[in-house]
Amino acid sequence: MKKNMISSVLALSVVIGTFTTGSSLATAQEAAAQGPKIQYNDQYDTPSYIVENWAPKSKKGLSKKEIAFAYLGENGQKFKLKGDMNKHFKVTEEQADKKTGTYHFRLIEQYKGIPIFGSDSTIALDKNDNVTSFFGEVVPNLDDKEIYTETAISDKDAIKLAKEAIEKKIGKVDKYDGDVTSEQFIYEFEGKFYNTYLIKASTVEPKVGYWHYFVDATNGKIVDNYNAAQEVTTFGYGVFNNKQMFEAQLIDGVYGMYDSTRGKGVVTNDAKNGNKMVTSSSKMFNQDGAAVDAHANAQKVYDYFLKTFERNSVDDNGQQLISAVHVNTDWNNASWNGRQMSYGDGDGVTYHNFAAGLDVAAHEIAHGVTQHTANLVYRNESGALNESMSDIFAAMVDRDDHEWLIGEKIVKDGRRALRSMSNPAEIVDTRTDSGFSPDHWSKRYIGTLDSGGVHINSSINNKAAYLISEGGKHYGVTVKGVGREATEQIYYRALSKYLTASSNFSMMRQAAIQAATDLYGTNSTAVKAVNAAYDAVGVFENGLSQARYSYKDAIRETVYIQTNLDTNKDGIPDRIAADIIRPKETEDGLVVPVIMIASPYYDNLGRGNESQLKKYKNGKPDSFPLYFDNYFVPRGYAVVQVDMIGTNQSDGCPKTGGTEETEGVVAVIDWLNGRTAGTNKSGNEMKASWSTGKVGMYGKSYDGTLANAVAATGVKGLETIVPVGSISSWYDYYRSNGTVYFTNGPNNLANTVGNALRRAQCTPVREELRVGADDATGNYNDFWDSRDYVKNADKVKASVFMIHGLNDLNVKANNYSQWWEQLAQNKVPRKIWLTQTGHTEPFDYRRDEWVKTIHRWFDYWLLGINNGIMDEPMADIEHDPNVWEKHSSWPDINTKKVTLRLGIGENDTAGSLTTNPAEGKPTISFTNNPLLTETQAVTNQLTKRNDRVVFLSPELTEEVRLSGVPEFEIHGKVSGGEANLTAYLVDYGTGTRVDYGNGEGIQTISTVDCIGDSSDADSACYKRVSVRTKTSAYEVVSRGWMDTKNYNSLRVGEILNPDQTYRFNFKGLPHDYLFKPGHKIGIVITSSTRTNTVAKQKAATIEMDLGKSKIDLPTVGGKGDF
């Protein structure tokens, strides 16, 4: 249920006409083989439809209703409802479908017996009483909601209050059109649930309306209200002296426009004559052409629904069809107000009389059919479907219109029609970004006008219906049409049997597929036409965009974006080069989102496991590194590969994480959103009119670092980033708490990636980088502060899908953990994968799952396809080689801090790890050894060494999971004024582990597979990679480093007093690791280890105070083992 929902029916719990939810005529075996198809609701993350073949363990003794409720109970976790489903749902109608042998239930969700507005659903059983489908909307976690259900006012009081509010809005109403009704509902408005009376009232004068008022039953306040009268926006009609034949009635010598042969009657009234029936003294009605047209057209539409669908009027129970002509003065409209059709005369300038159009009458009466079937909510996508259904049946009734135009007879100001179903984009609509009616889901209107675009966006579904009927090629997708007869049956069945109040375009597609399957079979031409048509308009199956555009024919070009930067200080603003590949159809109006990869490596180190470089032919990009272009361009994306400032074709000099690099990429996003200018190489202007403005950035290492940096600016248009093994703070890439990993880092990296022809010109810039980095001290300073993105996490507007190697010793894992923590605090939508490999990409170590996941991620965030990816567990973690587990969070939600204390070992053996402080004031000392390696430090753990100390736990009796960031707190004295401290968390015990020290834990093998489409110059085929493993006696799980002089501040180091005890507190690298039973957890403390950091050469001794020192481990279970 959406905020401010508008319903077009009398009441959701009242269904006057017949219905069925439908069931596929495909066999149960076919459905089971296909597996369940599930679409999730955008707001509640509960299923909006499930198509499957389900049966309880035993049907014996169960009624059909009991089977349906057993199915709801089986799916209670998906619906997020607890306990007996009978308290949550009420059956409002059930019916057998004699044509298909199926049985159908319509239900309404309820809270303590009160129906929830808009939360209706349908369940279908096949002839074997297996459940084949669920369609609808379910409000989750009802048991957790506190909604006051007592009433303080009566329904009569509520009607009075609603009438007062209506007349305050439109003026005094002398007579309401029919009864004013009241029904009690739980109604959600702006995130809060209210106990309300829904009051419905129809008016003709002084304003046409079908008024819905929600009156709080506890205090009489108006919670929400709207006018649900469906109108053909700005329609107007004239009379063209066309001869009409229709039934009338002779009463006392007077002929009246009343037809008693159709249902409960067809009647036409004159609003300017007291809303009385139109009459004539003779058989010829020659005084009122509008009344003639309205009356005859209503009869034709009645006959159409009866003959085509055996439907007896709008409610299938013969409801009287009332037409009112001459409504209001020069009214440029026609409407269905829940009870009758109302037609304006038009102003004679813009519109003719509205009653003249057969398609107009069909459109309005079809609203009545929708009201009594799916009850599509008249806002946003469901409202657009409501309008589209009326247009579809209007086109079917008006068979003489071979061009599929709506309202072509009533427009008078030079326009061709109000809407074109065959070519929506020919109709001007200034409310859209393009200025025309949208013919593709990517072009949909997303504003608040027109009740969220109910008329504007109806053209998308209209185009799909046209393609199903007539066929054709649209945005590269070819559809083989099945004709109007099949198309009208498909849409009527979808409307009457599957769609529910809150259905969206995705559900429309699925409902049409199901209807076509029911009518014509699983692999029928009709089903293929439906699939292809919705592909063509960008509404995709199973929550995934489909390959439908030619990769070989795609447009390849380079744009140069002007900036205000001058990194090489030559007085000329730097330009940023971006190579683009996009579907050819974008030249014909298709708009697409962008997957962007900004990189400094396109002409030097290359990208991916195979080190691919950009290639050009005749001045145009010919080959794009990585698979994104091959895979995503055919699926309706553009791929933009940006040369970082100072690299490849971009001007200037690299600044190794400087703000200039970020600003250069932001400039490209600005260009994609029309906020800045771009040119081709010759200086001719280029515009990104083909771009939706939505950008998703991907990148490993430096590329992903640029994505982090750009996200931290909050730039508009960046919807999501996918950083892989990426930096969040450049200080933490080159430093750790004052220790230096290696020297000359920023300047050497700038030299490596910079354009080779400009290296000499950029020498002064690299010198600035060398000086700013301050290798001599290792301190944090303004240079590093300007390269810290973590501090700007509160500016991030994009979602983040983070991937990192837990054993990445290039971009160490604290770069992801500190970024992740701040994103969580700022409630950024996010997802994470953590692998046991090193500096690697998921395309290599988990290719199949990765391609499926990143496809769904980009579809969700860039195309807006609700495929359920954000409803899945947040974290995928590899604990053992190639063994992945899903977790709801990272760190694990059940993680608890275990504080370990250090004890002296006996007979010069390793010390102990316990949860109790050491007694007395024990100390232990070790000396700095500048030649010590990590391997020497952590092996032979039972052997005493002067340059390290070791502490071991007892053998573990149960598995202990580390999930999070270890923290080391060392208390001690330091001789020599300063020293490094190094801490290792080690798993001592033999096991098979990822060999991340060898090729980052992966190796390339000969197997090749192809991901996407290829061209002559750009292959989509890549070699497979396998994970390297080893059997080893230990594993270093976490590492931590600190320069003791920075114990109090990273910005200022202090020479230490050798006689004073200091507290040295620093974090280790994060991990998610399983310590197995029989293993021991070890802590190793040293001074310098030259494996990881620049070792201190000065002699120093560290005397640890074991009583105060401690280690905090974030663990899941296992405290009792210490």
Secondary structure, DSSP 8 states (H G I E B T S, - for coil): --TT----SSBTTB--S-------SS-HHHHHHH--EEEE-TTT-SEEEEEEEE--S--TT--HHHHHHHHHHHTHHHHT--S-HHHHEEEEEEEEETTTTEEEEEEEEEETTEEEEEEEEEEEE-TTS-EEEEEE-----GGG-------SS-HHHHHHHHHHHHHHHH---S--SS--EEEEEEEEETTEEEEEEEEEEEE-SSS-EEEEEEEETTT--EEEEEE--EE-TT--B-----------EEETTEEESEE-SSTT-EEEEEGGGTTEE-EESSS---S-HHHHHHHHHHHHHHHHHHHHH---STTSS---EEEEES-SSS---EEE-SS-EEE----SSSBB-GGG-HHHHHHHHHHHHHHTTT---SSHHHHHHHHHHHHHHHHHH-TT-TT-EESTTTB-SS-S-SEESS-GGGSB-TTSSSSB---SGGG---SSHHHHHTTTTHHHHHHHHHHHHH-EEETTEEE---HHHHHHHHHHHIIIII--TT--HHHHHHHHHHHHHHHH-TT-HHHHHHHHHHHHTT--GGG-----S-STT-EEEEEEEE-S--TT-SSS--EEEEEEEE-GGGGGT--EEEEEEEES-TTTT-BTTTTB--EEETTEEEE-SSSHHHHHGGGT-EEEEEE-TTSTTS-S---SS-HHHHHHHHHHHHHHTTSS-EE-TTS-EE--TTEEEEEEEEEETHHHHHHHHHHTTT-TTEEEEEEES--SBHHHHHEETTEES-SSHHHHHHHHHS-GGGTTTTHHHHHHHHHHH-TTT----HHHHTTB-GGGGGG--SEEEEEEETT-SSS-THHHHHHHHHHHHTT--EEEEEESSSS--HHHHSHHHHHHHHHHHHIIIII----SGGGS-SEEEEEETTEEEEESSSS-TT-EEEEEEEE--STT--EEEESS--SS--EEEEE--TT--HHHHHSSTTS-BTTEEEEE----SS-EEEEE--EEEEEEEETTS--EEEEEEEEEEEEEEE-TTTGGGEEEEEEEEE-S---SS---EEEEEEE-EEEEEEEEEEEEEEEGGGSS-SSS-----TTS-EEEEEE---EEEEE-TT-EEEEEEES--TTTS----S--EEEEETTT-EEEEEEES-GGG-
